[in-house]
Amino acid sequence: MKRINIMGLGIGWHLCPEDGETWTVNLGCLFRKTDMVFYMDRALYKDTDPQNEDEVSLLEKRISCQIGSIEHIEESVMRVSREEQIPIVTTRPFSDIANNIVFPLEEIVEEYGSDCFGNSADYMTAYALYKGYNDIHYYGVNLGDDFKSKYEKSPMSFWVGVAMGLGCRVSIHGSMSKLLRTESGELYGYGKPQWIQRDKGMQRRM
């Protein structure tokens, strides 16, 4: 099988192995050597006037991050990309990124029939399918109980479902991850806990 590690920034990212191909989001490239960075917020940041309080406030609300942190992300990701020549995936082309990959949104929507994207891990999953990966491992993709996770969890669950429906093996690592967990951790109507061993992978029988 063709494996890819998708590394988020939540608790459990450190479980991601050093070997093998790894994609991450934004500052994840500071924590672990990675092969690709998804910086899907960059266009929003670049289109924002830092002197315009209304624009800054809107940006901070849209990506749940303070402007100072956004500036730190920008500086750090660009530096690592230059030094380690890591490709960066963005929503549109940027001339100041040497290894810039523009996410093929139209092609992926056409291929999979959905534009259900709510966070960077969704884009990474869809891109992995598009590139032929069929053994997908998630680390630090937790989607817990905070407000942001609640509205990101449904799109993420959708793309994991698409992957499994296509016969991919999906492995979710880390005890903190709520991905593919029900709110109660139980099966509705049965009153018993979910039991699938996630670290060893889940795969639809084709």
PyMOL commands that set and color helices and strands:
alter all, ss='L'
color gray80, all
select helices_A, chain A and resi 13-15+28-31+42-46+53-63+67-84+105-112+120-130+147-165
alter helices_A, ss='H'
color red, helices_A
select strands_A, chain A and resi 3-7+22-25+36-38+88-90+100-102+135-139+169-173+202-203
alter strands_A, ss='S'
color yellow, strands_A
deselect
rebuild
show_as cartoon
